[in-house]
Amino acid sequence: MDLDVAHLSSLSSSLRELTERVTALADGLQGSPRANVAADLFDVERNLKAASRRLAALVAKLD
C-alpha cells in the first residue's frame, strides 16, 4: 500500500480541528463545577497536540 501524502495531510488537518474543539470545551468548563472534566480535557488536548506534531512531521518528511 502506497502512502498517500494528501490523505495524511487531510488527517493532520482534521486532528488540528479536533484539538481546537477539545480546547474550546475545556476552556468553557474551567472555573465551573466541572473543572475536573476540564483538567481531563486539557490532558487530551496535550496528547492530541503531540499526535498532531508527529503526523505533521511525517507528512513533511514524505512530501
TILUM-679407 format. One record per residue: residue in one letter; y, x, z of N, C-alpha, C, O, CB in turn. Coordinates in steps of 0.02 Angstrom, whole numbers. Glycine has a CB too. Layout:
// TILUM-679407
- res:n_py:n_px:n_pz:ca_py:ca_px:ca_pz:c_py:c_px:c_pz:o_py:o_px:o_pz:cb_py:cb_px:cb_pz
- A:Y:X:Z:Y:X:Z:Y:X:Z:Y:X:Z:Y:X:Z
...
// end
This chain:
// TILUM-679407
- res:n_py:n_px:n_pz:ca_py:ca_px:ca_pz:c_py:c_px:c_pz:o_py:o_px:o_pz:cb_py:cb_px:cb_pz
- M:-59:42:0:0:0:0:62:44:0:71:87:44:0:-48:61
- D:105:35:-49:166:73:-53:217:47:-2:220:-13:12:195:69:-124
- L:256:93:25:310:74:70:367:44:30:391:74:-17:334:134:112
- D:388:-14:50:442:-49:17:505:-38:58:515:-72:109:427:-125:8
- V:547:8:38:607:26:75:654:-34:81:685:-43:133:644:84:41
- A:659:-74:29:702:-133:32:678:-182:86:718:-211:122:705:-168:-37
- H:613:-189:90:584:-234:141:597:-206:211:616:-244:257:508:-244:130
- L:588:-142:220:602:-110:285:676:-115:303:693:-126:361:580:-37:284
- S:718:-107:253:790:-114:265:808:-185:286:850:-195:330:829:-94:202
- S:776:-234:255:787:-303:273:764:-317:345:798:-352:382:751:-350:225
- L:707:-289:363:682:-295:432:731:-263:481:742:-290:535:613:-263:439
- S:759:-207:462:807:-173:505:868:-217:517:893:-221:573:828:-106:473
- S:892:-250:464:949:-295:471:932:-354:516:972:-375:558:972:-321:403
- S:872:-381:507:851:-438:549:846:-417:622:863:-455:667:783:-465:525
- L:822:-357:634:816:-332:702:885:-324:734:893:-340:793:779:-265:703
- R:934:-300:696:1002:-295:722:1030:-364:739:1062:-372:791:1048:-260:670
- E:1019:-412:696:1043:-480:708:1010:-510:770:1043:-543:810:1030:-525:647
- L:945:-499:779:910:-523:838:938:-491:901:947:-524:952:835:-509:832
- T:952:-427:897:981:-392:954:1048:-422:973:1062:-432:1032:990:-317:938
- E:1089:-438:924:1155:-469:937:1146:-536:972:1184:-553:1017:1195:-477:872
- R:1097:-574:951:1085:-640:982:1062:-633:1054:1084:-670:1098:1033:-679:941
- V:1017:-585:1066:993:-573:1135:1051:-551:1179:1058:-573:1236:937:-520:1135
- T:1094:-506:1153:1151:-482:1190:1198:-540:1208:1223:-544:1264:1189:-429:1150
- A:1211:-584:1160:1255:-641:1172:1226:-686:1227:1263:-710:1270:1265:-682:1107
- L:1161:-697:1226:1129:-737:1278:1137:-704:1347:1155:-736:1396:1055:-748:1263
- A:1124:-639:1349:1129:-602:1412:1201:-603:1438:1212:-613:1498:1105:-530:1403
- D:1249:-592:1394:1319:-594:1414:1338:-661:1444:1374:-665:1493:1365:-578:1355
- G:1313:-715:1413:1328:-781:1437:1299:-798:1505:1324:-841:1540:1305:-830:1388
- L:1246:-763:1523:1212:-776:1587:1237:-731:1644:1222:-744:1702:1138:-768:1579
- Q:1274:-679:1626:1298:-633:1678:1344:-670:1726:1387:-709:1705:1336:-574:1645
- G:1335:-658:1790:1377:-689:1840:1359:-761:1856:1392:-794:1895:1448:-686:1820
- S:1306:-786:1825:1284:-854:1837:1224:-853:1886:1199:-799:1903:1264:-890:1770
- P:1202:-911:1907:1142:-912:1949:1080:-884:1914:1029:-870:1946:1129:-983:1971
- R:1084:-877:1848:1028:-850:1810:1039:-776:1791:1015:-752:1740:1017:-891:1746
- A:1076:-741:1833:1091:-670:1819:1028:-628:1815:1027:-577:1781:1137:-643:1874
- N:975:-649:1849:912:-612:1844:884:-615:1774:854:-567:1750:860:-639:1895
- V:894:-672:1740:872:-678:1671:914:-633:1626:889:-602:1580:876:-752:1647
- A:979:-630:1641:1024:-586:1603:1001:-514:1608:1000:-478:1558:1097:-593:1628
- A:981:-493:1667:958:-424:1676:896:-410:1634:890:-357:1603:942:-410:1751
- D:850:-458:1632:790:-450:1590:809:-448:1516:780:-410:1477:740:-507:1604
- L:856:-490:1496:877:-491:1426:912:-425:1407:904:-402:1350:924:-549:1414
- F:949:-396:1453:980:-331:1438:927:-277:1430:935:-230:1391:1030:-311:1494
- D:872:-283:1466:816:-237:1457:785:-247:1387:769:-198:1353:762:-248:1512
- V:777:-310:1367:752:-324:1300:800:-295:1248:779:-266:1198:744:-401:1290
- E:865:-304:1260:916:-277:1214:908:-202:1205:909:-177:1149:986:-294:1240
- R:899:-166:1260:891:-93:1256:830:-74:1214:833:-28:1173:884:-62:1327
- N:776:-110:1223:715:-96:1185:724:-113:1111:700:-77:1067:656:-134:1214
- L:758:-168:1097:771:-186:1027:816:-135:994:806:-118:935:803:-256:1024
- K:866:-110:1030:910:-59:1001:871:5:986:883:37:935:968:-43:1049
- A:825:23:1031:784:82:1019:740:72:957:733:118:916:740:98:1081
- A:711:14:951:670:-1:893:712:-1:829:690:23:777:635:-70:901
- S:772:-27:834:817:-29:776:835:42:753:837:56:693:881:-68:793
- R:849:85:801:866:155:784:806:189:750:815:225:701:886:195:847
- R:746:178:776:687:210:746:675:184:675:658:222:630:625:197:789
- L:682:119:666:672:90:600:725:114:551:710:129:493:672:14:603
- A:788:117:573:842:142:530:829:215:511:842:235:454:910:136:566
- A:805:255:557:789:325:542:733:330:491:735:372:446:769:362:606
- L:684:286:497:629:286:449:654:267:379:635:298:330:574:238:472
- V:696:215:377:723:194:312:765:250:282:760:262:221:767:131:320
- A:804:284:322:846:340:296:801:396:270:817:427:219:893:367:352
- K:747:409:305:701:462:284:666:445:217:654:489:176:649:475:338
- L:651:382:208:616:360:147:662:349:88:640:350:31:577:297:160
- D:725:337:102:773:320:50:792:379:8:832:372:-39:835:290:80
// end
